[in-house]
Amino acid sequence: MRPELEDFRHHLRHLARDQGERLALRGATQRYSYAQLLEAVEQRTAHLAAQPAGALALALDNGPDALIWDLAALFSERPCLLLPPFFSPAQRAHCLMQSQASLALVEPRLEDELRGNGFSHGETFWYRPAVVDAGLPLGTAKITYTSGSTGTPRGVCLDAGAMLRVARELEAASRPTEPSHYLAILPLAVLLENLGLYAALCAGATLTLLPGEQLGLGGSSSVDWKRLLASIALSGAQSLILVPQLLLGLVTAIERGVMRPGPLKFVAVGGARVAPSLLRRAAAVGLPVYEGYGLSECASVVCLNRPGAVRPGSVGRPLPHVQVKLADDGEVLVSGSSLLGYLGEPPHLGQWWPTGDLGRFDEDGYLYLAGRKKNQFITSFGRNVNPEWIEAELTQNGVVLQAFVHGEGLHQNLALLWPVDPACTDQVLEQAVRQCNEQLPDYARVHRWARLPEPFSSASGLLTANGRPRRMAILEQYREILSAMVTE
């Protein structure tokens, strides 16, 4: 067993021995002390070790079972694929096919999908013989798929050491505030949340994992705020991880007197750009928010503001386990915690990982981000979206001639449309958008749209000579229309 993994396992055994009666994990109906948690993990580790070789696919709702099986896969050194609940059936099928997962544990609603992908149900697992060698890089512990910047997400292969180094640094960053109760908000399939749970275990904290429905979360962008806020308040959480849109809801609720910060001591926020004004509002209501930055390819968190080292507007200083520098063009480069490789692609052999993000450092080493090199945008829910993918889908139905999609830092994807037939009614355009949305995962769907007053053209400076949209020019010209479409 790899040293970092052995150390983590020894730590859990130490907690089970010295604090065995302490509450470690609770869900909607289940509770585990640290002694009971270790016993459950070791039993399932042994069970997994006895199964045929191959990756384990997990598509379980948040709860104790999801974390225990995840830990069992980690300690049995079996590659684990976490299937995001916000993926479409086609995307899940791609992940299962590419990874050649031979075992699966899923929610009942996904069982028909497993049958369609060649799995048969056994006593504990769903089974499927591998057809070909998936080509997993040696040492792969987790396959975390990006949220699909195009229709086909990419599988990021990570080793246990990279993930556990991040978990230890997250625990160290929050240690001055001494949080002892962690509430998981994001799906376990989100790497940031997965490692947040490991960090809470490193701290010997009590972890609460509740199903998405109980939390009021559906898909990647649907929130029942009454349920979510009640869950945060009733859980007694002292630490949690949020994406910007969830932070906005929490801050707004506190401002309106719906709830108070309560016992919260450490609220990490990441996954997408956080507006400086929102951070100021959080500070004004006494919410201890710490913005960070990371990416799956670097095992999640790279930089983080932390107690005693906060610079509003920045994403913090690099954590001790990584080195960060800037390329000549300002691109952020990271060394010390890179992926093993993308599944199905050549392994990553370079020392520095090019993040695709542009940034700058201040004189004290705090990193400030300045946007992305490519067109891909990140919604306020932390989902990566390539607008060209959605635009292509919108223009496939014979109704829409031109489409421009925007959603950077927003909780809604916005579209500007020009129809094939200028006499086309708004009702026909709306139906075309709805039909397109049915083919897309929920985080990529168009939530609001507006009809363009005239088509894009090279003469107006909104198209290149070969017909591609000049995105910055379009954003500048139609900024008011786009801003008017945004709702709270």
TAVENCOR-V632123 format. One record per residue. N is the residue number from 1. RES is the residue in three letters. OMEGA is omega in whole degrees, -180 to 180 (none if undefined). D_CENTER is the distance of its C-alpha to the mean C-alpha in whole Angstrom. Layout:
BEGIN
N/RES/OMEGA/D_CENTER + N/RES/OMEGA/D_CENTER
END
This chain:
BEGIN
1/MET/-177/28 + 2/ARG/-173/26 + 3/PRO/-179/27 + 4/GLU/180/24 + 5/LEU/178/23 + 6/GLU/178/27 + 7/ASP/180/26 + 8/PHE/179/23 + 9/ARG/178/25 + 10/HIS/179/29 + 11/HIS/178/27 + 12/LEU/178/26 + 13/ARG/177/30 + 14/HIS/178/31 + 15/LEU/180/29 + 16/ALA/-179/30 + 17/ARG/-172/34 + 18/ASP/180/34 + 19/GLN/-172/32 + 20/GLY/-178/32 + 21/GLU/-180/33 + 22/ARG/179/30 + 23/LEU/-179/27 + 24/ALA/-168/24 + 25/LEU/175/22 + 26/ARG/177/22 + 27/GLY/-180/21 + 28/ALA/-178/23 + 29/THR/-175/26 + 30/GLN/176/26 + 31/ARG/180/26 + 32/TYR/167/26 + 33/SER/178/28 + 34/TYR/177/27 + 35/ALA/180/30 + 36/GLN/178/29 + 37/LEU/-180/26 + 38/LEU/180/27 + 39/GLU/-179/30 + 40/ALA/-180/27 + 41/VAL/-178/25 + 42/GLU/176/28 + 43/GLN/-177/29 + 44/ARG/174/26 + 45/THR/179/26 + 46/ALA/180/30 + 47/HIS/179/29 + 48/LEU/-178/26 + 49/ALA/-178/29 + 50/ALA/-177/31 + 51/GLN/177/29 + 52/PRO/-178/30 + 53/ALA/177/28 + 54/GLY/-179/25 + 55/ALA/174/21 + 56/LEU/176/20 + 57/ALA/179/17 + 58/LEU/174/16 + 59/ALA/-179/15 + 60/LEU/176/16 + 61/ASP/178/15 + 62/ASN/-180/14 + 63/GLY/-179/17 + 64/PRO/-179/20 + 65/ASP/-179/20 + 66/ALA/-179/16 + 67/LEU/-178/16 + 68/ILE/178/20 + 69/TRP/178/20 + 70/ASP/178/17 + 71/LEU/179/19 + 72/ALA/177/22 + 73/ALA/180/20 + 74/LEU/-176/20 + 75/PHE/175/23 + 76/SER/-180/25 + 77/GLU/175/23 + 78/ARG/178/22 + 79/PRO/-177/19 + 80/CYS/178/16 + 81/LEU/178/14 + 82/LEU/-177/11 + 83/LEU/-179/11 + 84/PRO/-180/9 + 85/PRO/-179/11 + 86/PHE/175/10 + 87/PHE/175/12 + 88/SER/176/15 + 89/PRO/180/18 + 90/ALA/179/19 + 91/GLN/177/15 + 92/ARG/178/16 + 93/ALA/177/19 + 94/HIS/-179/18 + 95/CYS/-180/16 + 96/LEU/-180/19 + 97/MET/-175/21 + 98/GLN/-178/20 + 99/SER/-176/19 + 100/GLN/178/23 + 101/ALA/-179/21 + 102/SER/178/25 + 103/LEU/179/23 + 104/ALA/171/21 + 105/LEU/-174/20 + 106/VAL/173/19 + 107/GLU/-179/20 + 108/PRO/-177/23 + 109/ARG/-178/22 + 110/LEU/-175/21 + 111/GLU/178/24 + 112/ASP/176/26 + 113/GLU/179/23 + 114/LEU/178/23 + 115/ARG/179/27 + 116/GLY/178/27 + 117/ASN/172/25 + 118/GLY/180/28 + 119/PHE/175/27 + 120/SER/-175/30 + 121/HIS/175/29 + 122/GLY/-176/31 + 123/GLU/180/31 + 124/THR/-173/28 + 125/PHE/162/26 + 126/TRP/-175/26 + 127/TYR/173/27 + 128/ARG/178/28 + 129/PRO/177/30 + 130/ALA/-179/28 + 131/VAL/179/30 + 132/VAL/174/29 + 133/ASP/-178/28 + 134/ALA/180/24 + 135/GLY/178/24 + 136/LEU/176/22 + 137/PRO/180/22 + 138/LEU/179/24 + 139/GLY/180/23 + 140/THR/176/19 + 141/ALA/-178/18 + 142/LYS/172/14 + 143/ILE/180/13 + 144/THR/-178/9 + 145/TYR/174/9 + 146/THR/-174/8 + 147/SER/170/7 + 148/GLY/177/11 + 149/SER/170/12 + 150/THR/-178/15 + 151/GLY/-178/17 + 152/THR/-179/16 + 153/PRO/-179/13 + 154/ARG/-179/13 + 155/GLY/178/13 + 156/VAL/-179/13 + 157/CYS/-177/15 + 158/LEU/175/15 + 159/ASP/-176/18 + 160/ALA/-178/18 + 161/GLY/-179/20 + 162/ALA/-178/17 + 163/MET/-177/15 + 164/LEU/174/17 + 165/ARG/178/19 + 166/VAL/-179/15 + 167/ALA/-180/16 + 168/ARG/180/19 + 169/GLU/175/19 + 170/LEU/178/16 + 171/GLU/-180/19 + 172/ALA/-179/22 + 173/ALA/-178/20 + 174/SER/-173/20 + 175/ARG/-179/24 + 176/PRO/-180/26 + 177/THR/176/25 + 178/GLU/176/25 + 179/PRO/-177/23 + 180/SER/180/24 + 181/HIS/-175/22 + 182/TYR/176/18 + 183/LEU/176/16 + 184/ALA/179/13 + 185/ILE/-177/11 + 186/LEU/176/8 + 187/PRO/179/8 + 188/LEU/-180/9 + 189/ALA/173/7 + 190/VAL/-173/4 + 191/LEU/-180/6 + 192/LEU/179/6 + 193/GLU/178/8 + 194/ASN/-179/9 + 195/LEU/173/11 + 196/GLY/177/12 + 197/LEU/176/14 + 198/TYR/-180/16 + 199/ALA/179/16 + 200/ALA/176/18 + 201/LEU/176/20 + 202/CYS/-179/21 + 203/ALA/-177/22 + 204/GLY/-177/24 + 205/ALA/170/23 + 206/THR/-178/22 + 207/LEU/174/19 + 208/THR/177/19 + 209/LEU/-179/16 + 210/LEU/178/17 + 211/PRO/-179/17 + 212/GLY/-179/15 + 213/GLU/179/18 + 214/GLN/177/19 + 215/LEU/-177/17 + 216/GLY/-179/17 + 217/LEU/178/14 + 218/GLY/-178/14 + 219/GLY/180/12 + 220/SER/-174/9 + 221/SER/179/12 + 222/SER/-176/15 + 223/VAL/168/16 + 224/ASP/-171/19 + 225/TRP/180/20 + 226/LYS/180/23 + 227/ARG/-177/21 + 228/LEU/-179/18 + 229/LEU/178/20 + 230/ALA/179/23 + 231/SER/179/20 + 232/ILE/-177/20 + 233/ALA/-175/23 + 234/LEU/-178/25 + 235/SER/-174/22 + 236/GLY/-176/24 + 237/ALA/174/21 + 238/GLN/177/21 + 239/SER/177/18 + 240/LEU/178/14 + 241/ILE/-179/11 + 242/LEU/165/10 + 243/VAL/-173/9 + 244/PRO/-177/12 + 245/GLN/178/13 + 246/LEU/175/13 + 247/LEU/179/15 + 248/LEU/180/17 + 249/GLY/-180/18 + 250/LEU/180/19 + 251/VAL/180/21 + 252/THR/180/23 + 253/ALA/179/24 + 254/ILE/178/25 + 255/GLU/-177/27 + 256/ARG/179/28 + 257/GLY/179/29 + 258/VAL/177/28 + 259/MET/178/26 + 260/ARG/178/27 + 261/PRO/176/24 + 262/GLY/-176/26 + 263/PRO/-177/25 + 264/LEU/-179/22 + 265/LYS/-175/22 + 266/PHE/178/19 + 267/VAL/178/16 + 268/ALA/178/13 + 269/VAL/-179/12 + 270/GLY/179/9 + 271/GLY/179/6 + 272/ALA/-179/10 + 273/ARG/177/13 + 274/VAL/180/15 + 275/ALA/178/18 + 276/PRO/180/21 + 277/SER/178/23 + 278/LEU/178/20 + 279/LEU/177/20 + 280/ARG/178/24 + 281/ARG/179/24 + 282/ALA/180/22 + 283/ALA/-177/25 + 284/ALA/-180/27 + 285/VAL/175/27 + 286/GLY/179/26 + 287/LEU/-176/22 + 288/PRO/-175/21 + 289/VAL/-180/18 + 290/TYR/-179/17 + 291/GLU/178/15 + 292/GLY/-178/13 + 293/TYR/176/12 + 294/GLY/178/10 + 295/LEU/-176/9 + 296/SER/-177/8 + 297/GLU/177/12 + 298/CYS/179/13 + 299/ALA/175/12 + 300/SER/-163/9 + 301/VAL/179/11 + 302/VAL/-180/15 + 303/CYS/-179/16 + 304/LEU/164/16 + 305/ASN/-177/19 + 306/ARG/-177/21 + 307/PRO/-179/24 + 308/GLY/-180/27 + 309/ALA/-178/25 + 310/VAL/176/23 + 311/ARG/-177/24 + 312/PRO/-178/23 + 313/GLY/177/21 + 314/SER/173/20 + 315/VAL/176/17 + 316/GLY/176/19 + 317/ARG/175/21 + 318/PRO/175/20 + 319/LEU/-173/19 + 320/PRO/-174/22 + 321/HIS/-178/21 + 322/VAL/168/20 + 323/GLN/-179/23 + 324/VAL/176/22 + 325/LYS/-180/24 + 326/LEU/173/24 + 327/ALA/-179/26 + 328/ASP/-179/29 + 329/ASP/178/27 + 330/GLY/179/25 + 331/GLU/180/22 + 332/VAL/179/20 + 333/LEU/-176/20 + 334/VAL/177/19 + 335/SER/174/21 + 336/GLY/-179/21 + 337/SER/-176/18 + 338/SER/175/17 + 339/LEU/172/16 + 340/LEU/-180/19 + 341/GLY/171/18 + 342/TYR/180/17 + 343/LEU/179/18 + 344/GLY/180/21 + 345/GLU/179/22 + 346/PRO/-179/24 + 347/PRO/176/23 + 348/HIS/-175/22 + 349/LEU/-177/25 + 350/GLY/179/25 + 351/GLN/-174/25 + 352/TRP/179/22 + 353/TRP/178/19 + 354/PRO/-172/19 + 355/THR/-174/16 + 356/GLY/178/17 + 357/ASP/176/17 + 358/LEU/-178/20 + 359/GLY/176/21 + 360/ARG/175/24 + 361/PHE/170/25 + 362/ASP/-174/28 + 363/GLU/180/31 + 364/ASP/175/29 + 365/GLY/176/26 + 366/TYR/-177/23 + 367/LEU/175/21 + 368/TYR/-180/21 + 369/LEU/-175/19 + 370/ALA/178/20 + 371/GLY/-175/18 + 372/ARG/-179/17 + 373/LYS/-177/20 + 374/LYS/-177/19 + 375/ASN/-178/19 + 376/GLN/175/15 + 377/PHE/180/14 + 378/ILE/180/11 + 379/THR/-180/11 + 380/SER/173/11 + 381/PHE/176/8 + 382/GLY/180/6 + 383/ARG/176/7 + 384/ASN/-177/9 + 385/VAL/173/12 + 386/ASN/-176/16 + 387/PRO/-179/18 + 388/GLU/177/21 + 389/TRP/-178/19 + 390/ILE/180/20 + 391/GLU/178/23 + 392/ALA/179/24 + 393/GLU/-179/24 + 394/LEU/-176/25 + 395/THR/-179/28 + 396/GLN/-169/29 + 397/ASN/178/31 + 398/GLY/179/34 + 399/VAL/-177/34 + 400/VAL/179/31 + 401/LEU/-179/33 + 402/GLN/179/30 + 403/ALA/175/27 + 404/PHE/-176/25 + 405/VAL/-178/21 + 406/HIS/179/19 + 407/GLY/-177/16 + 408/GLU/177/15 + 409/GLY/-177/14 + 410/LEU/176/15 + 411/HIS/178/14 + 412/GLN/172/17 + 413/ASN/-177/17 + 414/LEU/-180/21 + 415/ALA/169/24 + 416/LEU/-172/27 + 417/LEU/170/29 + 418/TRP/-174/33 + 419/PRO/174/34 + 420/VAL/179/37 + 421/ASP/-179/39 + 422/PRO/179/40 + 423/ALA/-180/42 + 424/CYS/-180/39 + 425/THR/176/38 + 426/ASP/179/35 + 427/GLN/178/35 + 428/VAL/178/35 + 429/LEU/179/32 + 430/GLU/179/30 + 431/GLN/178/30 + 432/ALA/178/29 + 433/VAL/180/26 + 434/ARG/179/26 + 435/GLN/177/27 + 436/CYS/-178/24 + 437/ASN/-180/21 + 438/GLU/-178/22 + 439/GLN/-175/21 + 440/LEU/170/18 + 441/PRO/-169/15 + 442/ASP/-177/14 + 443/TYR/-179/12 + 444/ALA/-176/14 + 445/ARG/178/17 + 446/VAL/-177/20 + 447/HIS/178/20 + 448/ARG/179/23 + 449/TRP/177/26 + 450/ALA/178/29 + 451/ARG/177/32 + 452/LEU/177/33 + 453/PRO/177/37 + 454/GLU/-179/37 + 455/PRO/172/36 + 456/PHE/176/34 + 457/SER/177/37 + 458/SER/180/37 + 459/ALA/180/40 + 460/SER/-180/38 + 461/GLY/-178/36 + 462/LEU/174/33 + 463/LEU/172/33 + 464/THR/-180/34 + 465/ALA/180/37 + 466/ASN/171/35 + 467/GLY/179/33 + 468/ARG/-178/30 + 469/PRO/171/29 + 470/ARG/-166/29 + 471/ARG/-179/26 + 472/MET/179/27 + 473/ALA/179/30 + 474/ILE/178/29 + 475/LEU/-178/26 + 476/GLU/-176/29 + 477/GLN/-175/32 + 478/TYR/-178/30 + 479/ARG/-177/28 + 480/GLU/179/30 + 481/ILE/180/29 + 482/LEU/-180/26 + 483/SER/-180/26 + 484/ALA/-179/28 + 485/MET/-176/26 + 486/VAL/176/23 + 487/THR/180/23 + 488/GLU/none/22
END
